[in-house]
């Protein structure tokens, strides 16, 4: 498991522990004829509207049609530098600790369930305090508990693919995805080879999430210029589409050139590709050329501004930070640390200016630039933390997550902030059947 945030004083990487939280299942009628719809349920009162997502690949089903087994999504991985107490190269690995908690309906949806259909939920791997060689047993347990997906990130821990290969062999029920791997740190051909290998190892169960990552990971840690991220992501997606379809690629792209590359082992069905995106340019790229967008660090109300930029019939994957506790002061303390770690990064600062939150964050940005980390934390208003980090009891957290779905998110991905439960307890309490 991740170490608690108190590790920050040591100068090492800072991570968060994902707490367990008992979640009440939605009341439902007696079983009727089985149906394929699987929904996240807030237990609220309202219309039980089912909204199917777009299928994977060309010619996938639209809304209202069943989804193929390969339809999948991902998270955004955006570790950032904290150059205060933790030292100049500390990484806040909040992105790797997200866990997703949904409810499964194997029967008709109860009239009190206020849901738009969500078809799966997952958890981020590998678990920090569990050796990778011990993960097969954990993957089997996750599948038995009803988890449907496992997702990796990639910064300075495990790579994005190896833990998924372990999962593919440990369970034939889990869906697998990278969320995300940078487009700069592998050559185009190698990235296509690794994606194709995973697609062969877990046919119909793997999804490739890619993104620009950050200048820290790309430039400082991997000695690669972080130049023109929009064009590099666009070019990589275009190359991957052709390469994963088994085509021979001989192309001069704007940001790289590939001459005469063809996969020797192309997958039977190309995996879906998702793009990590924040502002309109990358969001539109995700909708135009990928299978969907991966969004991050926004409120439920912000979703209504973001989703239209992607366009219709695309997957919208959102990481949603949750601190399930009635202790609002504690939740806001933890939330402020997370907000400061991310929203002082230029891309996230620009994102929140576009969302209209700039005036509320100017004090934090000014103090951070001046090197006063304590003042920066204190300058973050409660209303910003409350908008970006869901907290309260489990029922309230579920209700707030449902608002993201109601506003257009098709795959809500919970990132649970520190709470203290051990890993086994957290995994069990967050499982679909938890009560």
Secondary structure, 3 states (H helix, E strand, C coil): CCCCHHHHHHCCCECCCCCCCCCCCCCCCCCCCCCCCCECCCCCCCCCCCCCCCCCCCCCCCCCCCCCCCCCCCCCCCCCEECCCCCCCEEECHHHHEECCCCCCCCCCCCCCCCCECCCCEEECCCCCCCHHHHHHHHHHHHHHCCCEEEECCCCCCCCCHHHHHHHHHCCCCEEEECCEECCCCCHHHHHHHHHHHHHHCCCCEEEEEECCCHHHHHHCCCCCCCCHHHHHHHHHHHHHHHHCCCCEEEECCCCEEEEECCCCCCCCCCEEEEECCCHHHHHHHHHHCCEEEECCCCHHHHHHHHHHHCCCCEEEEEEEEECCCCHHHHHHHHHHHHHHHHCCHHHHHHHHHHCCHHHHHHHHHHHHCCCHHHHHHCCCHHHHHHHEEECCHHHHHHHHHHHHHCCCCEEEEEECCCCCCHHHHHHHCCCCCC
